[in-house]
Amino acid sequence: MTTTTLDIPAPDFTAPLPPRDGDRVIQFRQALREAMSEEMRRDHRVFLLGEEVAHYHGAYKISEGMLEEFGDKRIIDTPISESGFAGLGIGAAMYGLRPIVEFMSWSFSLVAADQILNNAPKMLYMSGGQWGCPIVFRGNDGAGGQLGPTHSWCVEGLFANVPGLKMVIPSNPYDAKGLLKAAIRDPDPVFFLENERLLADRAHVPEQEYYIPFGTAARLREGDACTLVSFGRPVHFCLEACDELAADGIDCDLLDMRTIRPLDIDSIIQSLAKTNRIVVVDQSWPFSSIASEVVTQVCEKGFDHLDHPPVRVNTEDVPTPYAANLEAAYLPNPGRIVSAVKETLR
């Protein structure tokens, strides 16, 4: 084993609760900011670095106000050199600090692949367990709305193959805060993948402190017709599809995985035992995707529960289109998800 576990307090509930009258509702970007700020107040070793995170308040205004509170020793603007500042963060983590490295886009993390894939995840193993690399890499992942082929990478299928790292992909503000706080405390490298199209989403986020342990899926819909498995932005496409299917009397069990490394395969198999059908919805390309891994584990561990072959809904196997209508068709949209679920019921 090349990763360690973290003992953190569990939340009182595993899925986001709908807001009640008087509850606080904040944006996804605010939830991220609160998570970082709370952990920076708690631990002086935590600091943030990346392009435009300080004086410009972040390209997406996630770090707005943090420079004023924490100063330029802990909120650090970097040159446009992902390999350089990723390596700086890794060195700081090995020295005992707790860096948060922001990539403006995970598409740009490819420039730092040697640092984040060949160095950070392997430190614990190569040192014989003497020291690890407690660092969080975070930023925008996936199609952000007409950003074209080179700025719309979904890196999870590519990066999750590497042992020694953990990968988090939240779908809502509540999860974003609880998971990011857990990530900052984690002793291992954590890849925290956000989506630009979700940053303005608003939801109930409690003011009291809470953490969400890794490897715990959230059940967002209850049903026995088919198990739907997803994470990140496609969860919202699944919710739309569930509403459309429910109108036809088809109720799905929808699981938001939250983290894909570790993967809560036990919750998937438990749901499959009830529904006997599964559709995995993934925003990355189909070949060697996270959906491929989920389907493989389902066949290995839950084959006897299947009444229909597992079905994957991925992005189309082409570079991300620029045109808005083509991008929408390329993504795992609600229409494709509805068709996939109905296919399992034939």
N, C-alpha and C positions, 0 to 999 in steps of 0.2 A: 504493500500500500504506500502511495506517495502523497496522500492527502490526510489531513487530520480533521477531527470534528470539533465543534464549538458548542459548549454548554451555555445556551442563552434562554431567558424566560420565553415560554411559548405564549402566543396571543390567546385571548379568551375564545376566539372564533376563527375558523379557517377560511372563510370566504368574506368578501366585502359586504358589509351590511348596507341596505338602502338608508339614505339619510332620513332622520325624523325631524319634525318641527323643532327649530332651534339648534340642530346639530351644525357643526362647522363643515363647510364644503369648500375645498381648495383645489387648485389646479395641480396637474401631474408635476409640472416644473417646480411648483412651490413645495410639493411633498419631497422632491429630491433635495431641494435647498434646505428644508428643515432637517432632513436626515443627516446631511453633511454638517450643518451648523451645530446640531445637538451633539454629535460625536466629537466635533472639534472642541466644543466647550468642555466635554467630559475628559478628553485626552489630548494633551498638548503635543503629542507626537503626530497627530493627524494633520495633514496639509493637502492643499489642492494645487495642481499645476496643469497647465495646458494653454492652448492658443486663445487669447482674448478672454481668459476667465476672470481677470482682475479689473482693469480700468474700463473695459467695455462691458463688464458684467456677464460675460459669456455670450457666445454667438446666439444662443436661444434664451438668454436672460435667466438661466438656471442659477447662476452664482450672484445674482443681483444683491448688492448690499453686503456681501461677505468680505470684500476688501476693506470696507469701512470698519467692520467689527473686528476682523482678525489681523489686518495689516499685511504688508507686502512680503513679509517673511513666511507667511502661511498661505496666501493666495497669490500664486506666482504666474505671471505672464511668461510664456516661452516663445522662442523663435518658431518659425514654421519648419520644424524638424522633428517629426514623430519618432524616428529612431533615436535621436539625441535625448529628448525629454523622457521617452519611455525608459531608456537606459539609465538616466539620472534617477528616475523613480525607483527602479529595481535596486540600484546601488544604495539608495536611502533606506529602502525596506530591509536590505541585508544588514545595514548598520543599526537597525532598531527603530526606525521611524515607521509611520503608517501612511504612505502616500495614497492619494486619489489622483489618478492620471486621467484627464478628460481628452478623448479624441473628439474633435468637432464632428467627425463621422467615422464609423468603423471602417468605411471604405478606405480611409487614410491610414488605418492601422496596418494595412498590408506593407507599408513602407517600414514598419517597425517589427515585422514578423520575426526576425532573428531574435530580437530582444524579448518579445512577449511570448514566443512559442519555444524558442531554443534555450532560453535562459531562465526566466521566472518560474515556469512550472517544474523545472528539474533541480532547483537548488536543494530542496529538502532531500531528494534522493541522492544527489551527488555528494552531499556533505555527510551522508550516513545518518541523517536525522539530527545533525548538530544545529542547523539553522535553516529556516525556510525563507519565504518571501511574501510577507503579509501586505499585499498591494491590491488596490481596486483599479481596474481599467474600465472606464464607462464612457458612453457616448451614443450617438444615434446610429441605428442599425436598420437596414431595409429601405424600401422605396419610400422616399419622403415627399413625393408629389412633383412629378416632372423634373427630376434631377438627372435623368439619363442613365446610361449603362454603367459608367465608371463611378458614380456617386450614389449608387443604390444597392450596394452589396449587402447580402445577408450572410454574415460570416459564421453563423453557428454551425452549419454543416461542415465547414472547413476546419474551424478551430476546436470544436468539441472532441475531435479525434485524439487530442493531445492529453495524456495522463498527467495528473498533478495540478490541474486547474479546476475551478468550479465555474459554472455558467448560469447566469440569472437573466430571465427575460420577463419582466412584469407587464401586465396588461392594463393596470389601473392605478390611480394615485395611492390608494390604501396599501396595495401590495408594494408599490415602488418605495414608499417610505420604510415599511417594515423590513423589506428585503435588503435595501441599501444599508440600513443601520446594522443588520446582521453581517453584511459583506465587509463593512469597515472593521468590524471586530474579528473577522475570521482570520485565522493564522495562515491561510493559503491564498495564492493569487485568485482573484475573482474577476471574471469578465461579466460586466453588467451592461446588458444590451437594452437600450431604450429605443423608442421610435418617434421621430419628429412629429408625425401626424397625431400622436397621443398627448403631446406636451400641454396642450390647452384644455384637455379633458378635465372635468371637474367631478369630484366625488367626496363622500364623507371620509375624513381622515381624523381620527380622535386626537385630542390634544394631549392625552396622557401618553407616556412612553410605552412603546410596544416593539416587538421584534417578530419576524416571521422566520422560523427555522427552515433551512434548505431541505429540499426533498419532500415537501408536503404540498400535494395538489389541493386545489379548491374545487368543490363541486358547485357549479353555477346554475345548473338545471337538473331536475330529477326526471327520470323516465326509464322505460324498459324496452323501447323499440330498438335503440342503437346507442352505442357509446361513441361520443365525439371527444377527441383528444386534441388540444391545441395549446398555444402559448403566445404571448405578445399580442401584437395588433390583430392577427387572424382570429383571436378569441371574439372580437367584436363582430366579425363576419359570421362566426358560428352562432352568436346570440341572435343575430338577424335571421339566420337560417332556421334556428330553433323556433322562433316565433312563427315563421311561415309554415314550417312542418306541423307545429301544434294546431294550426288552423285546419289542417287536413287530418287531425287526430293522431299524429305521430309525435310521441314525446320521447326526447333524447336525454341521455345522461351526458352532460357536458362537463368535462374536466379541464381546468386551466392548470397546466403543469407547474407554472411559476419558475421552476428551475429545471434545466434539462441535464445538468451534471451537478449534483446527483439527480437521477430521474426516479420519480415515485411510481415505479412499475407495479407495486403492490396495489395501489388504488386503481390502476388501469385494469388489472386482472380481476379485482373484486367487482368492478363495474361490468366487465365483459361476462363474468359468470351470471349476471342478471340479464343482460341484453342479448348475448350470443352474437353480436355484430359490432364491428368497429370501423370508424372512419377517422383517420389522422390528418389534421389540417396544419400545414407547415408553409411558412412564407419563403422558404429557400427552394432551390432547384431540386428536382426529384432524385437525381442520381447521387447516391451516398449522402442523402439528407438525414435530418433528425427523424423525419417520418419513416425512413427506411429502417433506422435503428429501432424505433418503437415497434414497427411491424415485426421485425426479426425477434425481438424479445417476447412479443405476444405469441408468436408461433412456437417459441422455445418453451414458454412457461404457461401458456393458456390455450394450446391448440385444441384440446378436447372441448373447450367452451364454444368454439367457432361453428356457427351454422352457415357462414358465408365467408369467402376469402376476405381478408382485410383490404380496405380501400384507402389509398392516399390521395389527398388533394394538395398539390404543391403549386408554386408558380410554374408557368410554362417554361419549358427547357430552352429558353432563348435569352439573350441579353435584355435587360430591362428597357422597355420602350420609353421614349420621351413623351409622345402624345398622350394626353390625359385619358382618352377613351381606350387606347391600347394598353396603357398601364393598368387600368381597372380590369380589363379582360385578362391580362397576364397574371394578376394576383389571384389567390384562392378566394374568390368572391362568393357571396351568399348563394347565388344561383348554382354555381358549381358544387357547393356543399350540399344543397338540397338534392341535386341530382345524384350525388354520391350516396347519400343516405337512402334514397329511394331504390337505388341499385341493389343495396344489401338486403332489401325487403322483398325482392322479386322471388 
